[in-house]
């Protein structure tokens, strides 16, 4: 007898490792270093949080809401938290429709576990849903534990452009021009100065000048150093 579509799907569903007793015998909470939640920007509420929150903080999932989160934040980090959220709002309010899905916004702060100990997390936020007017309504938020933190760097707040695979400073602290960003992106793709010249329809000497200016502005000695600096994967 031919398998129905529903039966075929059920069989696929049962093949997931999460349903295998053998694969789920041993718990390894030490390997869990992050949790996720979904924030409804329109209703100002948490729609979902996964169980890794309990593993990482010992707090109950059912206790987690926006008030709970804010009360978890270290008092010395609260101003930075609100300043960073204000930055994020300034960015997302300018975006429309698919533009929202290009970016991951992230920064670090400390939260208190149930035992009273503070751990530092990097909060990464990205669009999950926009409304018919193109405005952000739901976001996916990841809290990832940071273990190698020393002092918060000046560029702790990061905007990652997934389409370009590059970090973009919302204040453009490197002061790169639009043309310099274009050239930098082409360099990342492996193009040399002659290739870039032909691609952008500008002279090779102009490209060479832009390359020098980019390295000067970013205080880097080479493009290998610069690409490593700005292209570190945020995950």
N, C-alpha and C positions, 0 to 999 in steps of 0.2 A: 504494500500500500504506500502511495506517495506521501511524503512528509508535507504537511501544510506549512504555510509561511509562519504561522504562530508557533508551531512546534519547532520549526527550524530556528526561530529566534530564541525560544526557550532553551534549546540545546546550546546555543552560543552563550546565552546568559549564564548557564550553569558551568561553563568552562572557565569563568573568571576565577582567578586564584583566591579572591576573597571568599569564595564558597568552598574552598578546599580545606578540609580539616588538617590534612598533612602540612599544608603550607601556612597554616595559622596556629600551629601548636605553640611555638615559642614567641613570646612577646619581647620586643626589644625597644623599650621606650627611650633608651639613650640615643637611638638613631633618629628620633623625631626632633627636629629643630625648628619647626614652623607650623603655623596653623592659618586657616583662611576664614574669612567671613564675607558676607554680602551686605553692603550698605545701600539702603534705599534713600537716595538723595531727596526725593520728592516728599516722602512720608517721614524722613528723619528717623529711621528705625533700622534695626539689624534684622535681616530676613533669615539668615542662616549662619551658623558657625560650626566647624567640624570638631570632632572629639579630641583632636590633637591639642586643642586649647587646654583641656584638663591635664593631659600628659605633661605639658610644658609648664603650666602655672599652678596646678592642683586646684584651681578654682572650678566650680561646677559650670558646665555649659549653660544650664538653665539660668544662672545668675547673670550671664553676660548680656549687657545692653550698653547704650551709649554712656549713660551715667556711670555704670560700673567701669567702663574703659577709662573714662576721664579720672575717676577716683583711683585707678591703678597707676596712673602716671606719676612719676617722681615729681614732687613739688618744684624742684629746680628746673625741670624740663617742661613745665606747663606753658610758660610763655613761648618757648620755642615751638611747642606743639601747635599753639594757636597761630603763631606767625607763619608756620609752614603751611597750615591749612588755608590761611589767607592767601598765600602765594599760589597754592593749588587752585583755589577758586578763581583767582585773577587769570590763570591760564585757561582753565576749562570753560569759563564764561565766554571766552573769545572763539571757542571752537564750535564747529557745526558738523552734524552727521558723522561720516566716517573719519573725520579728522580726530575725533576723540579716541579712536581705537589705535592710533599710531603711538601713543605715549604711555610710559610708565613713570609715575611720580613717586619719589622715595626720599625718606629721611629717617634718622634714628632718634630714639628716646628710650628712657627706662620705664619699665612697668614692674609692679610689685606682685610677687607670687603669694600664695596663701600663707606660706611660712613667714612672710615679711621680708624676704630677700628680694633685692632688685636685680632684674636681668635687662640687658639692653637688646632691643629689637630694631630691625630695619623694617619700616612700614613701606610696602610697595602697593601702589594703588593704580588700577587701570579700569577703563570703561567696560561695562558689561551690557548696558542698554542705554539708548537715547530715545527721546520721544519723537513724535511726528514733526516737531519743529526743529529737531536736530540738537536738542539740549540734553545734557547728561541726566539720567534718572536713577541708574543703578551702577554701583562700582564693585569690583572684586578687590578685596584687600588681603594682602599676605603679611603676616608678622613673622619674620625670620630672626632667630636668635643670633646675636653678634658676639663672638667669643674673643676676637682679636682686637677689640677696641682699646685705644689709648686716650687720645684727646679728640674731641669733635673737630674735624677739619673745616676750613672756611667753605668748602664746596660739598658739605654733607648733604645738602638738599640737591637732589639730582632729577633731571628730566631726561629720560631715555627715549629716543626716537627709534621705534622698532623698524620702521620702513627704511631708515638710513643706517641702522645698527650703530648708532653713535649717541653719546651723551650730549645734550644741548643745555647750556646754561641759560635759564630763563632771563637772566640779566645780561647775557652775552659778555661775561667778564673778560673773554679773550678779544672782544671787539672785532670779530671776524666779519668781513663783508659777505653779502650774498654770493658774490663771485668766488670768494675764498672758500666758503662752505662747499660750493659746487666742485671746485678743484680738489679740495680735501677728500670729498666723497669719491671722485674719480681715481685719486691716488690709492684709496682704500680698495678699489676694484682692480688694482694692479696696472693702471695705465701710466705710461711714462709721459714726459713733457711733450713730446711730439704727438703722441696719441691724444692728449688733452687739448693741445692746440687745434688739432683737426676736429675733435668732437665739439669744441665750443666756438670754433671759427675765430680764433684769436691767434696772435703770433706766438711762436715758441718763446721768444724773449719775454713777452708779457707773462706767460705761464711761469717762467723761471723767477721773475720778479715777485709774483704772487706767492710762490713756494717759499722764497726767502722771508717774505713778510709774515706768512703763517707761522713759520718756525720762530721768528722773533717775537711775535705776539703771544705765542703759547709757551715761550721760554723752553723750547726743546732743541736738542742738537741734531735730531734726525726725525724722519717721518715714522720710522719704526718705533722710536720712543713715544712720539705723539699718538700714533694709532693705538699703542698699548695703553696709553694714559686715558684715552677717551672712549675706547671700545670694549672695556671690560664688561662682560655680561653681568647684568644686575641680579641674576638668580644664583 
